[in-house]
């Protein structure tokens, strides 16, 4: 008596599943692992934020722009000013943790992602750095603390569109209350570069 085609098919399916179950782990072990995406550092919660907090103000601006061809450097200049009539002490941390106290967020308009991913280089910027002589950062009346960041080297801004850049600096002291001296957001437009490949050139 010849076995029915349905029975043969089921038997073949069972044998195939058994073979694949033995073979699949060997294949999975040899597949390359997916590349890990550089993660944006988690932003710590703060109790107060704004462009001016207790004698300190912050302002941010971009050099050139606000429209940049893709891959053109987007340079962000950040200036913190002591608005008191006396020396500002104990609010800006120390020289070793200077850059580590900054928080930056870059958002692409209409993107489903809450913020842009960091490049491989990005996380190396906002870290505490060893210092042979670690001293508190203090500002005289009217004194300024200035930093420059190459934003599109730190964050993925390769796609054309409108980006919003927000940067702030965590303040220390004040009975341990977490405060963020945060500049007004900056908007820049990234456009496709003119490569001079149009017909007739």
TASULLIN-V101611 format. One record per backbone hydrogen bond with DSSP energy under -1.0 kcal/mol. NH is the residue of the N-H (numbers start at 1). CO is the residue of the C=O. If there is no record, write none. Layout:
NH	CO
NH	CO
This chain:
8	4
9	5
10	6
11	7
12	8
13	9
14	10
15	11
16	12
17	13
18	14
19	15
20	16
21	17
22	18
23	19
24	20
27	23
28	24
29	25
47	178
48	178
50	180
53	56
56	53
57	81
58	51
59	79
61	77
63	75
68	189
70	191
72	69
76	149
77	61
78	147
79	59
80	145
81	57
82	143
83	55
88	139
95	135
101	97
102	99
103	168
105	166
107	164
109	162
111	108
116	106
119	154
124	121
125	122
127	125
129	96
137	93
139	88
142	82
143	140
145	80
147	78
149	76
151	74
151	149
153	150
154	151
155	151
156	117
161	190
163	188
164	107
165	186
166	105
168	103
169	181
170	101
171	179
172	91
177	174
180	48
181	169
182	50
182	180
183	167
186	165
188	163
189	66
190	161
191	68
201	198
